[in-house]
Amino acid sequence: MIRIVGIVFSVIMLIGCSSPKAGFNYMQKDAVAPANVQFENTSSKAETYKWDFGDGKMSTEVTPDHRYVLSGKYTVKLVAMKGGKESVVEQEIIFEAPEACLLEMETTMGTMTIQLYDVTPKHRDNFITLAEEGYYDGLLFHRVIYGFMAQGGDPNSKDAKPKAGLGSGGPGYQVDAEFNAKYVHTKGALAAARTGGSGNPKKRSSGSQFYIVHGKKVSEGQLNQLEVQKGIKYTEEQRAAYTEQGGTPFLDMEYTVYGMVVKGLDVVDAIAEVKTGKSDRPLEDVKIKSVRVIK
């Protein structure tokens, strides 16, 4: 009997020793989003792994790298598995929002300096990420309407043929709406394009397409009417901008405004004045040469 117990005990100890134990460390070069993180898997006695990076992305790699696009706090979870057993460990990673950001957009019509707003962090961080990846380089302003806006950011517009249908492309995701009454559609405003109708009830933005407002001068009476219709209140500064420079106030609180052209409004005018054809596409391509962060 003693020997049998000893054997059983040995087997139990062997099983216990084979149980996986999850563990990981990580290295981040920058505490400000967007940022890349290198994960070091320190788990033992595991055969497979499942990572949850806390931002909706997953991985089954042993030692993955991951890019966090937006600022915020994320709980990273690693599940180490062997057979029917698993071990779980979690750690928090925090990324701060970048300081007020300026970008330089060089186009075939000239160069604009654009400020991105801190109050729209999801759109700001996403735009910065795409710019740093060179996503916008070579894309077109594929839809231009004088007195309204110039739209770009469709990846399908790169090297597009003259009669190609454009305007439906993107990176495969949307960005949550970030409406803020502080920023409206005055001339030079940078805003996110989106699909309309019942298919997008939360008014989520395109992952990459944007437009820059050209607009028309607006009367005080029109602003008063819009205040009643939309239930918003324009500041004296906003009213002055609309009446003196123009804009598209009927889009306010419908599309997310997340930046402003602070230098180069003459370039916005030049783009708006180009001749266009079918679907408001310029007859001669207006190309984005590059977008880069300068501050």
DRENGUZA-758020 format. One record per residue: x, z, y of N, C-alpha, C, O in turn; residue in three letters. Coordinates in steps of 0.001 Angstrom, whole numbers, padded with zeros to 6 digits, always signed. Atoms other than C-alpha are relative to their C-alpha. Layout:
# DRENGUZA-758020
XZYXZYXZYXZYala...
END
This chain:
# DRENGUZA-758020
+000822+000000-001206+000000+000000+000000+000857+000000+001257+000557-000668+002247met-000865-000066-001178+002772+000821+002362+000614-001356+000294+000703-001768+001451ile-000597+001317-000200+004408-002547+001805-001011-000999+000556-000670-001811+001416arg+001025+000923-000484+001144-004413+002366-000247+000214+001498-000317-000741+002273ile+000196-000319-001420+000572-002617+005670+001161-000524+000826+000975-001074+001912val-001187+000473-000712+004120-003434+006673-000031-001493+000211+000353-001987+001271gly+000068+001464-000117+003558-007120+005983-001028-000403+001046-000774-001265+001886ile+001058+000314-000951+000310-007201+007916+000460+000283+001424+000200-000499+002339val-000492-000385-001318+001944-005415+010835+001015-001018+000521+001011-001355+001705phe-001011+000980-000391+004822-007890+010877-000645-001289+000464-000185-001901+001428ser+000701+001221-000370+002411-010822+011035-000643+000151+001375-000587-000756+002205val+000623-000254-001293+000530-009252+013929+001038-000044+001113+000787-000612+002176ile-001063+000016-001000+003789-008720+015804+000496-001410+000253+000826-001753+001389met-000451+001371-000139+004795-012323+015160-000972-000792+000867-000556-001569+001727leu+001006+000683-000802+001519-013597+016599+000090+000437+001449+000005-000378+002368ile-000105-000521-001349+001890-011329+019587+001186-000574+000747+001088-000872+001938gly-001210+000541-000626+005407-012600+020270-000149-001469+000364+000578-001966+001224cys+000159+001428-000257+004161-016207+020245-001011-000291+001114-001246-001455+001439ser+000974+000210-001064+001588-015688+022998+000696-000509+001260+001778-000030+001599ser-000623+000526-001222+002303-017690+026182-000086+000995+001145-000973+001849+001175pro+000020-000818-001198+003116-015992+029456+000241-000909+001201+001304-001517+001326lys-000086+000896-001150+002447-017885+032689+000805+000615+001132+000749+001823+001363ala-000756-000436-001159+004749-017667+035677+000539-001190+000765+000858-002217+000167gly-000589+001084-000785+005982-019818+038539+000500+000514+001341+000038+001532+001856phe-000488-000191-001356+007923-019845+041781-000213-001302+000750-000516-002324+000134asn+000131+001240-000751+007730-022371+044582+000933+000004+001198+001346+001049+001699tyr-000884+000171-001142+009862-023750+047360-000670-000928+000996-001052-002045+000647met+000559+000822-001063+008490-025048+050647+000974-000030+001161+001415+001014+001644gln-000954+000146-001093+010752-026427+053345-000639+000287+001352+000043+000656+002308lys+000678-000139-001283+008122-026173+056049-001268+000813-000178-002034+000567-001110asp+001204-000827+000066+005418-023569+056681-001146-000610+000790-002238-000044+000847ala+001009+000673-000804+003511-026014+058887-000501-001227-000740+000297-002040-001207val+000586+001161+000667+001113-028543+057368+000096-001228+000907+000059-001113+002132ala-000087+000262+001440+001423-031227+056208+001388+000342-000535+002376+000262+000195pro-001266-000443+000577+004149-030059+053813+000032-000261-001496-001004-000262-002162ala-000207+000174+001442+005583-030715+050356+000460+001317-000614+001238+002054-000008asn-000373-001216+000712+005934-027892+047830+000529-000375-001377-000087-001161-002097val-000588+000192+001330+008189-027892+044767-000271+001257-000822+000117+002357-000428gln+000333-001124+000865+006931-025674+041959+000991+000095-001156+001330-000907-001786phe-000884-000265+001137+009267-024085+039400-000788+000781-001044-001245+001894-000782glu+000759-000623+001079+007568-023253+036127+000907+000978-000748+001878+000561-001380asn-000787-001026+000685+008953-019960+034761-000750+000576-001203-000401+001642-001710thr+000784-000462+001145+006393-019635+031965+000852+000018-001262+001864-000677-001351ser-000698-000062+001279+007520-018752+028451-000994-000194-001146-002164+000182-001060ser+000743+000153+001256+006295-019699+024976-001330-000733+000183-002322-000405-000468lys+001200+000805-000208+003755-022226+026251+000277-001448-000386+001418-001907-000359ala-000118+001397+000415+003086-025776+025092-000579-000955+001035-000051-002049+001236glu+000629+000836-001016+000816-027168+027790-000343+000841+001219-000408+002068+001156thr+000238-000699-001259+000015-026328+031389-001121-000671+000785-001353-001874+000668tyr+001031+000524-000890-002812-026728+033851+000153+000677+001362+000008+001893+001487lys-000181-000490-001366-002185-026367+037587-001239-000294+000833-001825-001372+000737trp+001031+000187-001020-004843-025884+040253+000643+000383+001326+000969+001549+001548asp-000750-000238-001232-003265-026255+043704-000847+000622+001106-000335+000905+002189phe+000846-000683-000968-006227-024737+045524-000608-000890+001060-001389-000420+001887gly+000548+000944-000978-007037-027862+047553-000824-001090-000671-001071-002154-000104asp+000794+000975+000749-009075-029626+044901+000806-000908-000886+000235-001712-001623gly-000875+000844+000819-006071-031277+043244+000523+000782-001198+000747+001989-001118lys-000444-000616+001254-004910-030593+039669+001213-000758-000548+001523-001866-000108met-001120+000659+000666-001899-031386+037485+000242+000651-001355-000033+001835-001549ser-000393-000522+001312-000749-030999+033890+001502-000147-000223+001990+000019-001341thr-001452+000110+000111+002932-031566+034622+000616+001378-000204+000015+002399+000130glu-000690-001271+000218+005434-028906+033653+000469+000571+001331+000209+001738+001626val-000521-000448-001294+007106-028685+037080-000408-001005+001075+000382-001881+001426thr+000494+000988-000958+005016-030569+039626+000478+000229+001430+000883+001330+001803pro-000124-000078-001449+005561-031328+043289-001380-000306+000564-002132-001093-000012asp+001323+000245-000575+002526-031256+045554+000078-000011+001512+000818+000765+002117his+000042+000103-001460+001785-032263+049130-001316+000578+000515-002397+000147+000114arg+001163-000584-000646-000585-030122+051183-000186-000691+001348+000711-000685+002191tyr+000264+000781-001205-002193-032180+053922-000484+000868+001152-000078+000670+002297val+000637-000800-001044-004180-029552+055818+000559+001414+000061+001039+001947-000940leu-000410-001387-000152-003276-026150+057209-001039+000910-000640-002177+000499-000866ser+000931-000951+000593-004849-023038+055680+000644+000822-001093+001847+000722-001336gly-000459-000853+001092-004569-020534+052823-000489-000584-001323-001670-000899-001468lys+000330+000590+001300-004483-021851+049243+000409+000948-001126+001483+001547-001086tyr-000311-000778+001195-004626-019995+045923+000401-000959-001112-000413-001748-001593thr-000530+000862+001060-002440-021738+043352-000120+000733-001327+000305+001881-001452val+000199-000615+001315-003335-021057+039728+000682-000844-001071+000524-002063-001122lys-000636+000654+001140-001256-021873+036666-000530+000621-001290-000511+001838-001470leu+000442-000433+001325-002700-021689+033163+001009-000533-001009+001181-001744-001147val-000947+000371+001055-000077-021681+030394-000704+000171-001343-001303+001215-001603ala+000772+000005+001244-001482-022530+026960+000872-000287-001226+001846-001039-001173met-000612+000273+001294-000393-022458+023345-001039+000291-001068-001530+001412-001195lys+001053-000170+000991-002809-023036+020518-001305+000350+000693-001720-000338+001626gly+001238-000447-000623-005987-021192+021391+000203+001094+001014-000765+001681+001497gly-000293-001099-000920-004258-018716+023653+000453-000544+001349+001047-001619+001433lys-000430+000399-001329-003664-018906+027375+000314+001212+000863-000177+002317+000631glu-000376-001028-000963-002149-016909+030191-000152-000591+001397+000185-001755+001616ser+000290+000494-001344-003089-017211+033868+000744+000825+001041+000823+002049+000938val-000640-000688-001118-001160-016382+037031-000386-000722+001287-000540-001943+001292val+000384+000575-001281-002086-016929+040687+000930+000483+001113+001434+001605+001077glu-000745-000367-001204-000195-016947+043991-000630-000701+001191-001237-001762+001041gln+000531+000597-001217-001214-017658+047583+001108-000683+000796+002232-000189+000880glu-000902+000712-000900+000447-020211+049865-000744-000206+001310-001916-000584+001316ile+000624+000150-001312-000233-020316+053596+000777-001019+000827+002003-000962+000922ile-000602+000990-000880+000404-023260+055900-000620+000126+001383-001843+000157+001519phe+000473-000111-001366+000137-022951+059658-000337-001387+000554+000152-002406+000067glu+000334+001250-000668-001366-025595+061893+001144-000418+000908+001799+000439+001501ala-001052+000439-000916+001084-027738+063840-000389+000247+001446-001572+000372+001763pro+000270-000154-001418+001407-027266+067572-000601-001299+000533-000648-002311-000167glu+000594+001186-000617-000243-029703+069966+000878-001212-000290+002089-001189-000069ala-000755+001115+000547+000764-033073+068639-000198-001265+000828-001314-001587+001235cys+000041+001287-000670+001614-036331+070377+000519-001069-000943+001507-000869-001649leu-000434+001132+000796+001889-039669+068636+000181-001211+000893-000423-001319+001960leu-000208+001261-000695+003107-043032+069773-000467-001119-000914+000052-001292-002016glu+000519+001130+000767+001135-046039+068559+000456-001286+000665+000033-001613+001774met-000490+001271-000530+002944-049317+069064-000841-001132-000587-000992-001238-001805glu+000814+001129+000431+000751-052409+068907+000574-001295+000574+001499-001263+001385thr-000443+001284-000538+001222-056113+069598-000478-000207+001435-000075-001169+002088thr+000483+000077-001374-000598-055499+072904+000645+001054+000897+000349+001123+002090met-000633-001051-000778+001550-052583+074013+000018+001322-000757-000427+001401-001902gly-000172-001303+000646+002258-048923+073260-000855+001056+000684-000922+001124+001911thr+000832-001095-000490-000084-045943+073612+000557+001332-000484+001097+001425-001587met-000306-001367+000407+000646-042216+073552-001321+000722-000208-002185+000716+000669thr+001264-000632+000384-002094-040242+071797+000221+001468-000307+001128+001827-001059ile-000015-001425+000324-002695-036499+071753-001068+000286-001037-002203-000173-000908gln+000959-000435+001009-004360-035015+068670-000406+001440+000302+000428+002249+000709leu+000518-001310-000374-006567-031942+069148+000145+001029-001117-000024+000712-002294tyr-000122-001093+000965-005986-028587+067450-001354+000478-000514-001430+001068-001592asp+001316-000485+000422-009724-027869+067270-000623-000870-001086-001697-000559-001600val+000447+000855+001111-010117-030681+064729+001146-000109-001010+001688-001197-001207thr-001210-000028+000832-007388-029655+062250-000030-000933-001205+001007-001472-001592pro+000062+000865+001181-008652-031651+059264+000314-001441+000377+001063-002123-000323lys-000266+001366-000448-008641-034916+061190+001430-000127+000526+002113-001113+000247his-001362+000020-000538-005404-034071+063009+001034-000079-001117+001905-000948-001107arg-000993-000055+001076-003480-033186+059859-000050-001256-000859+000986-001750-001305asp+000134+001209+000806-004864-036165+057962+000638-001195+000704+001325-001998+000073asn-000567+001125-000758-003888-038598+060731+001517+000082+000023+002202-000931-000110phe-001450-000184+000007-000394-037114+060916+000587-000408-001342+001602-001102-001401ile-000485+000327+001345+000037-037418+057161+000063-001502-000211+001073-002021-000686thr+000026+001450+000180-001004-041076+057122+001048-000676+000869+001699-001629+000441leu-001005+000579-000895+001210-041834+060108+001399+000162-000570+002194-000777-000547ala-001335-000259+000554+004252-040216+058468+000263-000825-001255+001411-001142-001565glu-000146+000820+001198+003609-042205+055302+000128-001485+000333+000393-002298-000552glu-000040+001408-000389+003591-045455+057299-001264-000745-000356-001276-001975-000409gly+001265+000587+000454-000012-046039+056243-000540-001027+000990-001056-002069+000586tyr+000598+000862-001010-001032-047637+059541+000875-001192+000386+000406-002128+001033tyr-000923+001061-000403+002017-049852+059938-000455-001353-000553-000584-001531-001764asp+000391+001341+000414+000936-053482+059868-001496-000232-000091-001930-001353-000358gly+001452+000170+000050-002816-052840+059946-000512-000578+001319+000193-000574+002328leu+000583+000658-001162-005146-054570+062401-001041+000863+000702-001634+001761+000103leu+001237-000387-000654-007632-053607+065028-000982-001110-000394-001035-002170+000230phe+000792+001066+000608-010177-055507+062977-001373-000194+000633-002052-001182+000351his+001305+000095-000664-013271-054858+065129+000158+000459+001442+000489+001616+001701arg-000180-000296-001421-013169-055013+068925-001226-000459+000771-001635-001615+000661val+001164+000329-000821-016141-054910+071290+000268+000482+001424+000422+001677+001675ile-000252-000343-001402-015570-055038+075036-001094+000934+000511-002277+000715+000247tyr+000957-000954-000521-017224-052112+076798-000486+000994-001036-001396+001781-000774gly+000409-000915+001063-017504-050240+073511+001217+000671-000616+001519+001818-000286phe-001144-000622+000662-014432-049647+071335+000836-001025-000748+000446-002183-000899met-000893+000783+000864-011518-050992+069246+000238+000806-001266+000704+001944-001205ala-000060-000719+001278-011540-050057+065552+001111-000537-000893+001331-001745-000978gln-001069+000381+000916-008654-050043+063071+000106+000987-001143-000727+001881-001289gly-000247-000947+001087-007254-048282+060022-000485-000426-001360-000392+000347-002313gly+000418+000498+001312-008681-050432+057228+001233-000543-000724+001846-001499-000249asp-001202+000477+000697-005865-050856+054656-000122-001446-000477+000889-002110-000709pro+000201+001382+000434-007411-054172+053599+000333-001007+001095+000393-002211+000848asn-000285+000911-001115-006576-055585+057022+001458-000441+000043+001806-001366+000777ser-001413+000381-000012-002860-055758+056303+000170-001377-000631-000195-001601-001785lys-000204+001388+000441-001925-059438+056017-001312-000669-000407-001319-001562-001255asp+001311+000564+000353-005651-060242+055857-000120-001440+000488+000394-001790+001550ala+000240+001381-000382-006687-063887+055949-001002-000042+001156-001791+000888+001324lys+000840+000079-001204-008501-065072+059100-001483+000269-000216-002104+000911+000631pro+001436-000157+000209-012006-065099+057598-000342+001133-000968-001483+001239-001418lys+000243-001092+000945-011621-062038+055367-000934+001040+000606-000829+001369+001787ala+000887-001054-000448-014365-059426+055597+000738+001333+000003+001322+001721-001009gly-000741-001253-000132-012909-056142+056852-000921+001126+000469-002007+000887+000997leu+000747-001140-000494-014111-052639+057605-000472+000968-001054-001028+002016-000727gly+000485-000867+001081-014856-051135+054196+001124+000732-000731+000849+001521-001635ser-001120-000600+000717-011364-050042+053115+000332+001406+000466-000052+001827+001557gly-000423-001360-000330-009887-046560+053061+000917+000555-001066+001235-000143-002028gly-000925-000605+000958-007611-044151+051186-000672+000598-001233+000012+001142-002100pro+000686-000522+001179-010298-043122+048681-000591+001377+000182-001014+002002-000791gly+000606-001308-000259-011533-039948+050357-000581+000010+001407-000299-000874+002216tyr+000574-000184-001321-013509-038736+053366+000486+001328+000582+001019+002173-000136gln-000392-001233-000690-012822-036004+055936-001274+000649+000553-002103-000028+001162val+001182-000711-000487-015430-033345+056764-000125-000125+001519+000874-000082+002237asp+000248+000108-001434-017033-033734+060196+000480+001258+000729+000356+002371+000218ala-000465-001110-000839-015543-031560+062956-000489-000225+001434+000314-000380+002354glu+000558+000219-001332-017886-032020+065897+000325+001182+000911+000241+002338+000498phe-000302-001038-000974-016890-030103+069016-000414-000506+001375+000071-001535+001845asn+000538+000433-001293-018752-030299+072325+001062-000083+001088+000828-000682+002138ala-001072+000021-000996-015456-029809+074169+000573-001399+000161+001066-001752+001232lys-000603+001336-000026-014343-033343+073291-001059-001058-000279-001714-001048-001322tyr+001050+001014+000073-016603-036321+073889+000597-001401+000120+001808-001574+000256val-000439+001392+000086-016458-040111+073867+000270-000637+001357-000284-001691+001672his-000421+000623-001252-014918-040737+077280+001062-001061-000303+001617-001101-001401thr-000953+001094+000202-012630-043742+077756+001339+000523-000515+001892+001481+000025lys-001277-000395+000586-009504-043462+075609-000118+000985-001148+000881+001294-001797gly+000165-000966+001083-010992-041009+073113+000301-000650-001352-000068-001799-001599ala-000272+000423+001373-009749-041334+069529-001026+000692-000895-001125+001919-000885leu+001051-000568+000840-012578-040837+067031+000028-000640-001381+000595-001715-001579ala+000005+000457+001389-013181-041246+063314-001209-000878-000282-002340-000523+000048ala+001097+000854+000453-015238-044112+061974-000627+000622-001247-000005+001453-001908ala+000658-000505+001201-017726-043377+059213-001145-000914-000392-001578-001746+000406arg+001199+000709+000427-020557-044857+057187-001213+000774+000491-001168+001997+000626thr+001208-000643-000482-024051-044153+058422-001084+000045-001065-000837-000242-002236gly+001139+000013+000896-027471-043758+056883-000089+001199-000915+000658+002168-000784gly+000283-001106+000908-028792-041544+054115+001114+000267-001003+001156+001331-001620ser-001102-000183+000947-025677-042054+052002+001079+000929+000501+001973+001308-000256gly-001004-000895-000578-023663-039853+054351-000693+001019+000903-000469+001020+002113asn+000790-000940-000816-025983-037028+055498+000843+001004+000771+000413+001485+001819pro-000854-000973-000681-023089-034720+056452+000936-000661+001010+001764+000003+001634lys-000758+000766-001002-021538-037451+058613+001504+000168-000168+002243+000328+000803lys-001436-000070+000277-018159-037255+056898+000710-001243+000506+000157-002343+000493arg-000780+001086-000588-015455-039394+058429+000739-000806-001056+001037-000317-002145ser-000888+000817+000821-013544-042257+056900+001356+000686-000103+001792+001347+000839ser-001306-000617+000176-010218-041108+055486+001090-000619+000852+002134+000000+001061gly-001070+000648-000771-008279-043594+057610-000487-000802+001206+000264-000982+002165ser+000441+000848-001102-010451-045729+059887-000357+000813+001247-000955+001886+001158gln+000192-000663-001285-010628-044775+063549-000415-001031+001035-000353-002236+000789phe+000232+000908-001124-011693-046234+066857+000439+000690+001289+000440+001917+001395tyr-000376-000480-001321-010509-045889+070438-001048-000516+000975-001334-001712+001024ile+001101+000342-000889-013222-045834+073072+000475-000814+001199+001444-000447+001863val-000181+000740-001241-013256-048496+075784-001126+000405+000947-000878+001000+001995his+001163-000530-000696-016769-047882+077058-000327-000631+001332+000383-001498+001841gly+000478+000431-001313-018701-048462+080255-000303+001235+000845-000512+002329+000321lys+000356-001108-000873-019379-046316+083287-001437+000428-000252-002312-000407-000478lys+001293-000568+000328-022343-044020+082748-000558+000713+001232+000185+001363+001968val+000613-000642-001167-024810-042788+085366-000352+001450-000302-000453+001851-001461ser+000418-001400+000151-025761-039172+085959-001351+000067-000710-001588+000951-001533glu+001313+000020+000632-029307-040071+084948+000083-000209-001502-000655+000414-002265gly-000181+000234+001435-028141-041395+081590+000521+001249-000696+000088+001574-001801gln-000545-001228+000574-026156-038223+080961-001078+001078-000090-001145+001820-001071leu+001098-000970+000028-029175-036096+081877-000944-000272-001168-001402+000646-001848asn+000889+000384+001090-031284-038027+079409+000606+000327-001360-000089+000795-002262gln-000677-000289+001263-028716-037658+076649+000065+001497-000267-000023+001931-001416leu-000007-001454+000174-028492-033927+077252-001311+000476-000619-001316+001348-001488glu+001317-000370+000538-032219-033656+076544-000134-000483-001440-000602+000253-002309val+000143+000589+001333-032086-035958+073529+000864+000705-001040+000430+000943-002167gln-000958-000547+000956-029040-034376+071927+000091+001522+000026+000680+002125-000872lys-000079-001453-000105-029446-030781+073075+001387+000490+000333+001793+001568-000102gly-001355-000404-000388-025960-030683+074579+000065+000144+001516-000856-000266+002223ile-000179-000203-001432-024638-029758+078020+001382-000495+000390+002389+000055-000056lys-001272+000539-000438-021928-031842+079688+000590+000842+001128-000124+001299+002021tyr-000690-000730-001056-019339-030075+081814+000194-000927+001198+000020-002140+001090thr-000259+000804-001194-018526-031225+085341+001142-000981-000238+001107-002116+000235glu-001144+000858+000305-015225-032613+084057-000419-001179-000869-000001-002312-000628glu+000472+001078+000873-016948-034604+081297-000866-000992+000773-000755-002203+000586gln+000856+000871-000811-019533-035941+083751+000844-000901+000903+000557-002088+001054arg-000869+000785-000878-016788-037053+086122+000705-001110-000776+000820-002239-000297ala-000687+001000+000821-014929-038831+083330-000944-001131-000399-000563-002301-000384ala+000976+001013+000407-018069-040624+082170-000419-000893+001171-000519-002111+001020tyr+000486+000783-001136-019214-041704+085625+001105-000798+000687+000839-001852+001265thr-001092+000666-000697-015776-042674+086948+000785-000962-000891+001164-002049-000454glu-000793+000834+000903-013954-044067+083899-000848-000677-001073-000534-001783-001510gln+000871+000583+001009-016744-044663+081396+000192+000597-001374+001023+001483-001576gly-000065-000484+001373-017264-044078+077711-001225-000416-000786-001946-001331-000388gly+001146+000291+000870-019869-044124+074954-000679+001313-000378-000576+001737-001529thr+000550-001332+000252-021780-040831+075245-001080+000049-001077-001329+001115-001641pro+001022-000012+001039-024528-041896+072830+000579+000306-001380-000166+000582-002321phe-000662-000331+001271-021948-041309+070055+000374+001479-000103+000801+001938-001162leu-000400-001414-000005-021333-037674+071044-000755+000804-001053-001967+000660-001216asp+000521-000869+001050-021867-035150+068227-000554-000793-001189-001299-000264-002013met+000367+000847+001141-022407-038060+065831+001244-000435-000780+001202-000628-001995glu-001288+000388+000569-018781-039029+065208+001048+000984+000535+000970+001421+001683tyr-001008-000992-000393-015756-036715+065301+001043-000588+000938+001728-001548+000587thr-001062+000333-000949-013531-037065+068374+001160+000953-000259+000976+002170-000213val-001117-000879+000343-010075-035758+067501+001283-000302+000758+002344+000218+000413tyr-001192+000285-000776-007687-037174+070058-000329-000783+001255-001484-001129+001503gly+000181+000709-001260-007160-038944+073367+001262-000780+000339+002375-000288+000154met-001118+000779-000525-004958-041718+074726+000382+000600+001343-000378+000503+002306val-000442-000649-001236-002961-039851+077376+000943-000894+000807+001256-000594+001959val-000826+000980-000695-000750-042809+078275-000231-001354-000663-000129-001486-001883lys+000208+001326+000564-001497-046480+077858-001446-000456-000008-001828-001263-000855gly+001382+000482-000076-005140-046923+078847-000055-001486+000328-001033-002158+000000leu-000065+001433-000277-004093-050356+080094+000096-000797-001295-000351-001942-001363asp-000076+000657+001303-003329-051191+076460-001385-000047-000644-001752-001033-001283val+001379-000014+000493-006855-050141+075502-000794-001114+000665-001564-001807+000001val+000675+001077-000726-008143-052511+078208+000417-001364-000544-000420-002243-000750asp-000506+001288+000476-005933-055328+076962-000580-000352-001368-000955-001499-001613ala+000576+000242+001325-007160-054929+073379-001481-000339+000122-001969-001253-000544ile+001436+000216-000159-010790-054750+074510-000323-001387+000547-001415-001904+000311ala+000252+001282-000654-010438-058020+076434+000321-001212-000867+000100-002343-000436glu-000344+001143+000844-009257-060168+073507-001262-000737-000446-002333-000141-000556val+001119+000803+000483-011501-062987+072327-000239+000305-001475+000705+000432-002255lys+000357-000348+001378-013342-062222+069112-000926-001040-000612-001541-001849+000084thr+000867+000920+000726-015213-064132+066447-000997+000746-000855-001571+001746-000424gly+000963-000595+000919-017378-063271+063467+000362+001456-000302+001532+001789-000491lys-000161-001438+000263-017872-059516+062859+000891+000681+001032+001492+001719+000757ser-000764-000571-001126-016137-058858+066210+001491+000113-000291+002186+000947+000290asp-001436-000010+000295-012730-059571+064728+000742-000869+001012+000314-001990+001284arg-000779+000815-000944-010105-060760+067246+000438-001323-000630+000840-001373-001792pro-000406+001309+000500-009349-064469+066918+001502-000043-000245+001971-000737-001147leu-001430-000178+000242-005675-063599+067230+000222+001458-000372-000236+002359+000331glu-000151-001359+000521-004607-060552+065243+000624+000946+001023+001630+000632+001659asp-000573-001102-000780-004037-057340+067184+000504+001009-001024-000283+001682-001689val-000608-000754+001102-001624-055483+064942+000589+001332+000467+001161+001433+001553lys-000678-001278-000211-000514-051850+064764+001393-000131-000606+001527-000267-001822ile-001367+000111+000509+003261-052053+064465+000458+001299-000668+001061+001287-001740lys-000406-001278+000559+003820-048353+063904-000753+001132+000693-001233+000983+001817ser+000528-001229-000580+002445-044860+064484+000977+001103-000389+001228+001316-001575val-000983-001033+000315+004949-042034+064749-000216+001247+000851-000640+001156+002003arg+000130-001267-000707+004893-038379+065743+001205+000158+000931+002347+000005+000500val-001106-000160-000951+006951-037758+068887+000091+001435+000498+001067+001799+001154ile-000061-001414-000379+006082-034074+069458-000960+000793-000850-001064+002010-000691lys
END
